[in-house]
Amino acid sequence: MNKLQLFFLLRKNTKLSEKRHPMFEANQYGKLFGYIGIAIVAIEFIVIGTFLGWAAAKDDVPEMIFFTLPFILIVDFGMRFMMQQTPLMLVKPYLLTPISKYSAIECFLMSQILDLGNLVWMTIFLPYVFIVWCGGVTTWAALGMLILLHLIVVVNSQWYLLVRTLINQSMWWWALPAVLYGTLVLPLFLLPDHLLDKCFDVVGDFFEGYAFSWWTFLFYALLCIVLFVINRHLQMRFIYDEISKKEKTKLKHVSEFQALNRFGQIGEYLKLEIKSTMRNKAIRTRFIQGLCLIMFFSLMIAFGSVYNTTFERNFWCLYAFIFFGTVNLVKVMCPEGNFIDMLMVHEENILTLLRAKYYFYCAILILPLLFCLIPIFAGKFSILMVLAYLLTATGPVYCMLFQMAVYNKTTLPLNDKITGKNQMENKWQAIVSMIGFFVPVAVVMLLQAIFSDEIAYMVLIVIGLGFTVTEPYWMRNIYRRMMQRRYQNLEGFHTTR
């Protein structure tokens, strides 16, 4: 069997594996909402590409698109954390077969290079290239520009795989993308105008002379090959470590969190939540990624000229407070599916656990609240707006997310990161996440159109405070409904362990 035949065989087996998964039908609903979201983003990207194309054609600067590439690559890098896994589950079943393990890894890496997701940015590149072509750029130059832009995105995908693999081993590797993208973007915000103009002139002269040369194509092709080889080696090494459950054991101090003892059983479950966040790779990674994203957007809003519209400010302020909930609470009880049988031993054990989770996720909102102080001091956020979205998160949004405890019945692995998947386990998770992200902002925008901003935020504060204060009542209702479905949920947790 040659590598081409192996490539198609592994793709076929992967698709069959997904269809045989017990949650395949439920995942179809998640994919539907994903496609709707992609369609909306594609329309926005087409508008951006058209606008940039007209500006480039008007000023006769066809290389203008390269000035926006740092921002495009940063967004592309961030989007891949939600969409792209490293490596796919297809590698694991073939580790004990006669198939060359490196060949399987190479097939996986090639599938990432040929993945249709890399064509998302064509919604910007195609309108741009078409307009500059109509503006006088030769056909060969336009085609070369399009191929080069796509090649840069492919290189970014291989760079993502390398960084993601290293981050899975140690969070210190976040320094790599921080240094790279920071070097590209921070001068735009830190340099004075006269130095920034000189930098643009130097970069513009470079792009004008070398952007479409064969040397540029050769450089990115070689860079892609180098990253491919590095990924081939690292993926194989770390996959073996994870599949064999190889762990590095070292003695370290374990905190007992004795201050929580005064809260009794709730305190014990609070300890469990804190230690889960600190020790379990999957939960810890999502937590740190959330902090980095919130801090990044807070700084961008405070010191940059982006996200200045009313909708964008409202959306990102809400995003800061509901991120941890929509990422973790939407899968509430899925990690506990690993040991849920023990939680059924004593009456109302799970009710106490749910309340501890609620208190924990309310407490960690102190961190985004601190980050939001930066835009407040910069005059971009108002105190009333931040307070409104804080209470919206602790009130109606958390109430809605905790409803998933009734319907979730898929066990979530705690430490499988490289070979694990991160899909929605049922249709309600996708629906609830979409509602949590957009409905509060839509309500505020509607109230602002009818009344003033202050009244809109006051309404949100009253609603959020009402849900927050009545937490014991709706939490007990969730527990009661969950117990009515306990046997059905237990069967699901047992099946998906």
C-alpha positions in Angstrom: 0.0 0.0 0.0 1.5 3.3 -1.1 1.1 6.6 0.9 -1.6 7.9 -1.4 -3.8 4.8 -0.8 -3.1 5.0 2.9 -4.1 8.6 2.9 -7.5 7.9 1.4 -8.0 4.8 3.6 -7.4 6.7 6.8 -9.7 9.5 5.7 -12.4 6.9 4.9 -11.9 5.2 8.3 -12.0 8.5 10.1 -15.4 9.4 8.5 -16.8 6.0 9.4 -15.5 6.3 12.9 -17.3 9.7 13.3 -20.6 8.2 11.9 -20.4 5.3 14.4 -19.9 7.5 17.4 -23.0 7.4 19.6 -23.3 11.2 19.6 -23.0 11.5 15.8 -26.6 12.5 15.3 -26.4 15.1 18.1 -23.2 16.5 16.7 -25.1 17.1 13.4 -27.0 19.9 15.2 -23.8 21.4 16.3 -22.4 21.3 12.8 -25.6 23.0 11.5 -25.1 26.0 13.8 -21.4 26.0 13.0 -22.2 26.2 9.3 -24.6 29.1 9.9 -21.9 30.9 11.9 -19.4 30.3 9.1 -21.8 31.7 6.5 -22.3 34.9 8.5 -18.5 35.3 9.0 -17.9 34.6 5.3 -20.3 37.4 4.3 -18.4 39.8 6.6 -15.0 38.6 5.2 -16.2 39.2 1.6 -17.2 42.8 2.6 -13.7 43.3 4.2 -11.9 41.9 1.1 -14.0 44.1 -1.2 -13.3 47.2 0.8 -9.5 46.5 0.9 -9.5 45.7 -2.8 -11.2 49.0 -3.6 -8.7 50.9 -1.4 -5.7 49.1 -3.0 -7.0 49.7 -6.6 -7.7 53.3 -5.9 -4.2 54.0 -4.5 -2.5 51.6 -6.9 -1.0 49.6 -4.1 -1.8 45.9 -4.9 0.4 44.7 -2.0 -1.8 46.4 0.6 -3.3 43.1 1.6 0.1 42.1 3.1 -0.1 44.9 5.6 -3.2 43.2 7.0 -1.8 39.7 7.1 -0.5 39.9 10.7 -4.0 40.5 12.0 -5.4 37.8 9.7 -2.8 35.3 10.8 -3.5 36.0 14.5 -7.3 35.5 14.0 -6.5 32.3 12.0 -4.3 31.0 14.8 -7.0 31.7 17.4 -9.7 30.1 15.3 -7.8 26.9 14.9 -7.9 26.3 18.7 -11.6 25.9 18.3 -11.7 23.9 15.0 -8.5 22.0 14.5 -7.3 19.1 16.6 -3.7 17.8 16.9 -3.5 15.0 15.9 -6.6 13.2 14.8 -8.0 10.1 16.5 -7.1 8.1 13.3 -3.5 7.8 14.6 -4.4 5.9 17.8 -6.0 2.8 16.3 -3.0 2.2 14.0 -0.2 2.3 16.5 -0.3 -1.5 16.9 -0.7 -2.2 13.1 2.0 -3.0 10.5 1.4 0.4 9.0 4.3 2.8 9.4 3.5 5.2 12.2 5.4 8.0 10.5 3.3 7.4 7.4 0.1 7.8 9.4 1.4 11.0 10.9 2.4 12.3 7.5 -1.1 11.5 6.2 -2.6 13.5 9.1 -0.3 16.5 8.5 -1.2 16.4 4.7 -4.8 16.3 5.6 -4.3 19.5 7.6 -2.6 21.1 4.6 -5.4 20.0 2.2 -8.1 20.8 4.7 -11.0 22.9 3.3 -10.8 25.1 6.4 -7.7 26.7 5.0 -9.9 28.1 2.2 -11.9 30.2 4.6 -9.6 33.2 4.1 -10.3 33.0 0.3 -13.5 34.9 1.2 -11.2 37.9 1.7 -8.4 37.1 -0.8 -10.6 36.3 -3.8 -12.6 39.6 -3.8 -9.4 41.5 -3.1 -7.4 39.9 -5.9 -10.3 40.2 -8.3 -10.7 44.0 -7.7 -6.9 44.7 -8.0 -6.9 42.6 -11.2 -9.7 44.8 -12.6 -7.6 47.7 -11.4 -4.7 46.9 -13.7 -2.7 44.0 -12.1 -1.7 41.4 -14.7 -3.3 38.0 -14.6 -0.1 36.2 -13.6 0.5 38.6 -10.8 -3.0 38.2 -9.5 -2.8 34.4 -9.6 0.6 34.5 -7.9 -0.7 36.8 -5.2 -3.6 34.4 -4.6 -1.3 31.3 -4.4 1.1 33.1 -2.1 -1.6 34.3 0.3 -2.9 30.7 0.5 0.6 29.4 1.0 1.1 31.8 4.0 -2.2 30.5 5.5 -1.0 26.9 5.1 2.3 27.8 6.8 0.3 29.3 9.6 -1.6 26.1 10.0 1.7 24.1 10.4 2.9 26.7 12.8 -0.3 26.3 14.8 0.2 22.5 15.0 3.7 23.0 16.3 2.7 25.5 18.9 -0.4 23.6 20.0 1.7 20.4 20.5 4.2 22.2 22.6 1.6 24.1 24.6 0.0 20.7 25.5 3.2 19.8 27.2 3.9 23.1 29.0 2.1 26.4 29.0 5.4 28.3 28.9 5.4 27.6 25.1 2.8 30.4 24.8 5.8 32.6 24.6 6.4 31.5 21.0 3.2 32.9 19.5 3.3 35.9 21.9 6.8 36.9 20.7 6.0 36.3 17.0 2.7 38.0 16.7 3.6 40.6 19.3 6.6 41.6 17.1 4.3 42.0 14.1 1.5 43.9 15.8 2.7 45.8 18.9 4.7 48.4 16.9 1.4 49.6 15.4 0.2 50.6 18.9 3.5 51.6 20.6 5.5 53.6 18.0 4.9 57.3 17.5 3.3 58.4 14.2 6.5 59.6 12.5 8.4 56.4 13.2 5.4 54.3 12.2 5.2 56.1 8.8 8.9 55.4 8.2 8.3 51.7 9.0 5.4 51.6 6.6 7.5 53.1 3.9 10.3 50.6 4.4 7.9 47.6 4.5 6.0 49.0 1.5 9.2 49.3 -0.5 10.1 45.7 0.5 6.7 44.3 -0.5 6.7 46.3 -3.8 10.0 44.8 -4.7 9.8 41.2 -3.3 6.2 40.4 -2.6 5.6 38.6 -5.9 9.1 37.3 -6.5 10.0 33.6 -6.9 12.3 34.0 -3.8 9.2 34.7 -1.7 7.4 31.6 -2.9 10.6 29.5 -2.4 11.0 30.9 1.2 7.4 30.0 2.3 7.6 26.6 0.6 10.8 25.8 2.4 9.3 27.1 5.7 6.3 24.9 5.2 8.5 21.9 4.6 10.6 22.6 7.7 7.5 23.0 9.9 6.1 19.8 8.4 9.3 17.8 9.4 9.3 19.3 12.9 5.6 18.4 13.4 6.2 14.9 12.1 8.8 14.3 14.7 7.0 16.0 17.7 3.6 14.5 16.9 4.9 11.0 16.9 6.9 11.5 20.1 4.1 13.1 22.2 1.4 10.7 20.9 3.4 7.7 22.2 3.7 9.5 25.5 0.0 10.1 25.8 -1.2 6.7 24.5 1.1 4.9 26.9 -0.1 7.3 29.6 3.5 8.2 30.3 3.6 10.7 33.1 6.3 12.8 34.7 6.1 12.3 38.4 7.7 14.8 40.7 7.2 15.7 44.4 5.5 19.0 45.0 3.6 20.7 47.8 -0.2 20.1 47.6 -2.4 22.8 49.0 -5.2 21.7 51.3 -7.2 24.9 50.9 -8.0 24.8 54.6 -9.8 28.1 54.4 -12.7 26.3 52.6 -13.2 23.8 55.5 -15.6 26.2 57.2 -18.1 25.8 54.3 -18.5 22.0 55.0 -19.5 19.8 52.0 -19.7 22.8 49.6 -16.1 23.6 50.7 -15.0 20.1 49.8 -16.6 20.4 46.3 -15.0 23.8 45.9 -11.6 22.2 46.6 -12.5 19.6 43.9 -13.2 22.4 41.3 -10.1 24.3 42.1 -7.9 21.2 42.0 -9.6 20.1 38.7 -8.8 23.4 37.2 -5.2 23.3 38.4 -4.4 19.6 37.6 -6.5 18.4 34.7 -4.9 19.4 31.4 -8.1 19.9 29.4 -9.7 22.2 32.0 -6.5 24.0 32.8 -5.7 24.7 29.2 -9.2 26.2 28.5 -8.9 28.3 31.6 -5.5 29.8 30.7 -6.6 30.3 27.1 -9.6 32.2 28.3 -7.5 34.5 30.5 -5.2 35.2 27.6 -8.0 36.0 25.2 -9.8 38.3 27.7 -6.6 40.2 28.5 -5.7 40.5 24.8 -9.1 42.0 23.8 -9.2 44.2 26.9 -5.9 45.7 25.9 -6.9 46.0 22.2 -10.1 47.8 23.2 -8.4 50.1 25.8 -5.4 51.2 23.7 -6.5 50.6 20.1 -9.0 52.0 17.7 -10.6 48.7 17.0 -14.0 47.5 18.4 -15.3 51.1 18.8 -18.9 50.4 17.7 -21.6 50.0 20.3 -22.2 46.4 19.3 -18.6 45.4 19.5 -18.0 46.9 22.9 -21.1 45.3 24.3 -20.2 41.9 22.8 -16.7 41.8 24.0 -17.6 43.0 27.5 -20.2 40.2 27.7 -17.7 37.8 26.2 -15.2 38.5 29.0 -17.7 37.4 31.6 -19.4 34.4 29.9 -16.4 32.8 28.3 -15.6 30.4 31.2 -19.3 29.5 31.5 -19.9 28.8 27.8 -16.6 26.8 27.5 -16.9 24.7 30.7 -20.4 25.0 32.2 -22.0 24.1 28.8 -20.5 20.6 29.5 -21.4 20.6 33.2 -21.3 17.1 34.7 -19.4 15.7 31.7 -16.1 15.5 33.6 -18.0 14.1 36.6 -19.2 11.3 34.3 -15.9 9.6 35.1 -17.0 9.0 38.8 -20.7 9.9 38.9 -21.6 6.6 40.4 -19.9 7.7 43.7 -21.9 11.0 43.6 -25.1 9.0 43.7 -24.3 7.4 47.1 -25.7 10.1 49.3 -28.8 12.2 48.9 -28.4 15.6 47.4 -24.7 15.1 46.8 -25.1 16.3 43.2 -27.1 19.3 44.3 -24.3 20.4 46.6 -21.8 19.8 43.8 -23.8 22.0 41.4 -24.0 24.8 43.9 -20.3 24.6 44.5 -19.7 24.8 40.8 -21.9 27.9 40.7 -20.0 29.6 43.5 -16.7 28.7 41.9 -17.6 30.1 38.5 -19.0 33.2 40.1 -15.8 33.7 42.0 -13.5 33.4 38.9 -15.4 36.3 37.3 -13.3 38.5 39.6 -10.5 37.9 37.0 -12.3 39.3 33.9 -13.7 42.1 36.2 -10.1 43.1 36.9 -9.2 43.0 33.2 -12.3 45.1 32.3 -10.9 47.8 34.6 -8.4 48.7 31.9 -11.1 49.7 29.3 -13.0 51.5 32.1 -10.0 53.6 33.0 -9.4 54.2 29.3 -13.0 55.5 28.9 -14.1 52.7 26.6 -16.4 50.8 29.1 -18.7 52.3 31.7 -19.0 50.9 35.2 -22.7 50.4 34.7 -22.1 48.3 31.5 -19.5 46.1 33.3 -21.8 45.6 36.3 -24.7 44.7 34.0 -22.8 42.0 32.1 -21.3 40.7 35.3 -24.8 40.1 36.8 -26.1 38.8 33.4 -23.4 36.1 33.6 -24.1 35.1 37.2 -27.9 35.3 36.6 -29.7 34.3 33.4 -26.7 33.0 31.5 -25.5 30.7 34.3 -29.0 29.6 35.0 -29.4 28.6 31.3 -26.0 26.9 31.2 -26.7 24.8 34.4 -29.8 23.4 32.6 -27.3 21.3 30.6 -26.8 19.2 33.8 -30.2 17.7 33.0 -29.3 16.7 29.4 -25.5 16.0 29.4 -24.8 12.3 29.4 -21.4 12.1 27.7 -18.3 11.5 29.8 -15.6 14.1 29.1 -12.0 12.8 29.3 -10.0 14.9 31.7 -6.5 14.6 30.3 -6.8 13.5 26.7 -5.5 16.6 24.9 -3.5 15.6 21.8 -5.7 12.8 20.6 -8.9 14.1 22.1 -11.8 15.7 20.3 -13.7 18.8 21.4 -17.1 18.6 19.7 -20.5 19.4 21.1 -22.0 16.3 22.6 -25.6 17.2 21.9 -27.6 19.8 20.0 -28.6 21.8 23.2 -25.0 22.6 23.9 -24.6 24.5 20.6 -28.0 26.2 21.0 -27.3 27.3 24.6 -23.9 28.6 23.6 -25.3 30.7 20.8 -28.0 32.1 23.0 -25.5 33.0 25.8 -23.2 34.9 23.4 -25.8 36.9 21.4 -29.2 37.2 23.1 -28.0 39.5 26.0 -26.3 41.9 23.5 -29.4 41.9 21.3 -31.6 42.8 24.3 -29.2 45.6 25.2 -29.2 46.9 21.7 -33.0 46.9 21.5 -33.3 48.7 24.9 -30.7 51.3 23.8 -32.7 51.9 20.6 -35.8 52.6 22.7 -34.4 54.1 25.9 -31.0 55.4 27.0 -27.9 53.4 27.6 -28.3 53.8 31.4 -31.8 52.4 31.4 -30.8 49.5 29.2 -28.0 48.5 31.6 -30.2 49.0 34.6 -32.8 46.6 33.2 -30.0 44.0 32.7 -28.8 44.6 36.3 -32.3 44.1 37.7 -32.8 40.9 35.7 -29.3 39.5 36.6 -29.7 40.3 40.2 -33.1 38.6 40.3 -31.7 35.4 38.8 -28.6 35.5 41.1 -30.6 35.9 44.3 -33.0 33.1 43.4 -30.2 30.7 42.6 -31.2 28.2 45.4 -34.7 27.8 43.8 -33.7 27.2 40.1 -30.8 25.1 41.1 -33.0 22.7 43.1 -35.4 22.6 40.1 -32.4 21.5 37.9 -31.4 18.9 40.5 -35.0 17.5 40.7 -35.3 17.2 36.9 -31.8 15.7 36.7 -32.8 13.0 39.2 -35.8 12.1 37.0 -33.4 11.3 34.2 -30.6 9.8 36.3 -30.8 6.2 34.9 -30.8 7.5 31.3 -27.9 9.8 32.0 -25.9 7.1 33.9 -26.3 4.8 30.9 -24.9 7.5 28.7 -22.0 8.2 31.0 -21.1 4.5 31.2 -21.3 4.1 27.5 -19.0 7.0 26.6 -16.3 6.4 29.2 
